[in-house]
Amino acid sequence: MTETSGGHFSVLRPAGRLLISTRPYDELPRERPASTPPRVHRAADGTDRTVTFQLWHWHWHDDGERYDLEHA
């Protein structure tokens, strides 16, 4: 991971942070999920909660299958 992300670190501000996530990209086109699971986010003071998820709309392009997403 360090070797592949070296270029990313070169463009960060001093004390900047790099967030990297992975998804099971090989499984997604086979399973074609319609959404992500809901996630509950809480405000720092714990008073408010927000539930978020993504809706995925699958379609074909000349170079392969893609999805568009909506944040809800």
C-alpha positions in Angstrom: 0.0 0.0 0.0 2.8 2.4 0.8 4.4 2.1 -2.6 1.2 2.6 -4.5 0.0 5.6 -2.5 3.3 7.4 -2.6 2.1 9.7 -5.3 -1.0 10.6 -3.3 1.1 11.8 -0.4 3.1 14.1 -2.5 0.1 16.3 -3.2 -1.2 16.5 0.4 -0.9 19.7 2.4 1.5 19.5 5.4 -0.3 17.4 8.1 -2.9 16.4 5.5 -4.6 13.1 5.6 -5.3 10.5 3.0 -8.3 8.2 3.2 -8.3 5.0 1.2 -11.1 2.6 1.1 -11.6 -0.7 -0.7 -14.7 -2.3 -2.1 -15.2 -5.8 -3.5 -15.2 -4.5 -7.0 -15.2 -7.9 -8.6 -18.5 -8.9 -6.8 -20.4 -5.7 -7.5 -21.2 -6.3 -11.2 -22.3 -9.9 -10.4 -24.5 -9.0 -7.5 -25.7 -5.5 -8.8 -26.9 -4.3 -5.4 -29.7 -1.7 -5.6 -28.4 0.2 -2.5 -25.9 0.2 0.4 -27.0 -0.6 3.9 -28.3 2.3 5.9 -25.8 4.0 8.2 -26.7 6.1 11.3 -24.6 9.2 11.9 -24.8 11.1 15.2 -24.0 14.7 15.8 -20.9 15.4 18.0 -23.2 16.3 21.0 -25.3 13.2 20.4 -28.6 15.0 20.0 -29.2 14.6 16.3 -29.1 11.4 14.2 -29.1 11.2 10.4 -29.6 8.0 8.4 -27.8 7.9 5.0 -27.5 5.3 2.2 -26.8 5.2 -1.5 -29.2 4.1 -4.3 -27.3 2.5 -7.2 -28.7 2.6 -10.8 -26.9 0.1 -13.0 -26.5 0.5 -16.8 -24.3 -0.5 -19.6 -21.7 1.6 -21.4 -19.6 0.7 -24.5 -16.7 -0.1 -22.2 -18.6 -2.1 -19.6 -21.2 -1.9 -16.9 -21.4 1.1 -14.6 -23.6 2.5 -11.9 -24.8 6.0 -11.0 -25.5 6.6 -7.3 -27.8 8.9 -5.3 -27.0 9.8 -1.7 -30.2 9.7 0.3 
